[in-house]
Structure formats: C-alpha cells, structure tokens
Amino acid sequence: MGEVITAVDKKALANLDVFSSTLQELASTDRQILVVTSDSRGSGKLVPFGQKYPAQHIEIGIAEQNLVGVAAGLASTGKKVFAVSPACFLTARSFEQIKTDVAYSDNPVKLIGISAGVSYGALGSTHHSLHDFAALRAVHNLTIVVPADNFETEQAIRLAAELDHPIYIRFGKKPMPLLSEENQEFEFGKGRIISEGDDLVLIGTGETVYPALQAARQLESVHGIRSTVVSMHTIKPLDYDLLAYVAAKGCPILTVEEHSVFGGLGEACASFLIQNGFRNRFKIMGFPDEYTITGSQNEIFTHYGLSENGIANEALTMLNIH
C-alpha cells in the first residue's frame, strides 16, 4: 500500500486541536453549526470557537443529560449540533438521552466524547471511558467513529457536519502523529490500511493505532516480520469487507483498543470472523476486567501492554517467536 511515512513529531497536534480548528472553519460560512458544551470549552479546545462565534456556542454547565437533550432539540430544528463533553460522562450519565432523544428520534446530533479512554490519567477510573464502545454499539442508529490522527479527525468532522443521522466521535488528548501520507481516503465505515504485510495483522482504533504501527516497524526491523496495520476508525458500522480481506491472509490477527476487552473493537471483529468461517489465531488487547492503575496515559498504556513494546511482545507470542 506504499511506504509508511514517519511523522515529524513537532507537526503532530492533538486531534482535539484539529477538531476545533476544523469546526471554526466550517462555522465561518455555516451559521447552522452550533456547539453545545457542559463546562467543557477549555478541555474541548473550544475557547477560540466561542470567542469567534459566541452566537453559535451554548454553555449548559455541568449537566450532561441536559446537554444531550438540548442538542437533540436543536438538531430537530435543522441545526448542525456538536454536543461536546468528557466521554466518561457523556456516554454514562446521558445514556438514556442518547438512546431515546438522539438515536431513537433520529436527531442528527454529533456527540463528541473528549478526553476519552484513559486520557484523564491520574484522575482515575471515575474519569476513564472504557465502556463507551460497548454501551453505544448496542444502540441502534448510531455511528461510532474514533479518529487515529489529524487527517482522520479533519475528515471525520467535515463529514459529520453534513451527516443526517446521529454520530458519536471519540477523542483523546495527546498529539497524534500522521500515520501515513498514502491512502488519503476517508469514509465512515471504511477502515484504512496503513501498511501491508502477510505475516501478521494489527487492527487498532484511535490512539492505539500509532503504537501498533510502531510495533509493526519494530517487528520488521528486528525480526523481519511484515505486518498489515489497519486504522479501524469506525467501530460501527464495522468494515466487514476489510476484515474479510485481511483475515484471508491466514495470519494471526491482533486487535488493540483503549477500551475494555469486553464489547469493543476486538469483540466486534471476533464476532464477524467466527460467524463467517475464519479461523485465524486471534487476540484482543485492551483493558482487563478491573479498575485501572493510577498514572499518566503513557504509564497506564505501558502497564497494560498497549505500548509499542507490549504490542510487539504479544505479537511475537502469537507467532511463537521468543
């Protein structure tokens, strides 16, 4: 699929910064775009948006259920509403409103879960959103998207602004390097192949794709193992055609996600593969059934094996290379 281009770290922005700048650009020519926040302007990088377009920003305060209800009402009138709140609270406290006011009522709210996964680090398990894929995958009529880099983020926001059905988009906090300058196509429901090989398949989503790509580079440089690396940015609807394509290689498949091992990307992939006759060796990497340790996002990733070295070591185990 072309040579993987290593990003220059100084050019990497947090996906939230790209979200904010893209939204500002869209709002400059489209007065139907509204942002609704729950005391989350700062963490959502939306202070500049509110300063430029005060008439297009509504502050609800720390009341996430009201946030979603208000957003649904505005969307029902034709407004293009981005409801922005920390993912842990947006998807837990407001689950009923997401299920009924947004999805069941088909109000095209753009639900933006910020500081997702373990981005809040030392604030602990109360502030971690390791449940959101599992909960929202069970809600009909809701697209779930997790951009991995700045390119995917910009494209996702541009497409979401014009989407006429509900969508949940999840963002972390740290700068995310560009995955590749190849395959610059983006479509909801269609994953991206970042690099391609026939020895191993690594499927990541969001902020786990880059460490998976680093692990693939390490495996090739040290062991000569060539991996297919996929950014499965859309959790629902899942790209079944791409899954079938990579599974047909017959090699082991390793999924990596910043989410519980229950109910997320890995189980979604496994369900499709097993029901369609694929028998590849398969492993889900994510967070186990426990409350997480306390630490920074990087420390938590390292502890649970979601770092470059952790992913590479798990791959070697799957390939029976020690």
Sequence and secondary structure as in RCSB ss.txt:
>XXXX:A:sequence
MGEVITAVDKKALANLDVFSSTLQELASTDRQILVVTSDSRGSGKLVPFGQKYPAQHIEIGIAEQNLVGVAAGLA
STGKKVFAVSPACFLTARSFEQIKTDVAYSDNPVKLIGISAGVSYGALGSTHHSLHDFAALRAVHNLTIVVPADN
FETEQAIRLAAELDHPIYIRFGKKPMPLLSEENQEFEFGKGRIISEGDDLVLIGTGETVYPALQAARQLESVHGI
RSTVVSMHTIKPLDYDLLAYVAAKGCPILTVEEHSVFGGLGEACASFLIQNGFRNRFKIMGFPDEYTITGSQNEI
FTHYGLSENGIANEALTMLNIH
>XXXX:A:secstr
        GGG EEHHHHHHHHHHHHHTT TTEEEEESS TTTTT HHHHHH GGGEEE  S HHHHHHHHHHHH
TTT EEEEEEEHHHHTTTTHHHIIIIIIITT   EEEEES BTTTGGG GGG BSSHHHHHHTSTT EEE   SH
HHHHHHHHHHHH SS EEEE  SSEE    SS    BTTB EEEE  SSEEEEE GGGHHHHHHHHHHHHHHH  
 EEEEE  EEES  HHHHHHHHTT S EEEEEEEESSSSHHHHHHHHHHHTT    EEEEEE SS   SS HHHH
HHHTT SHHHHHHHHHHHTT  
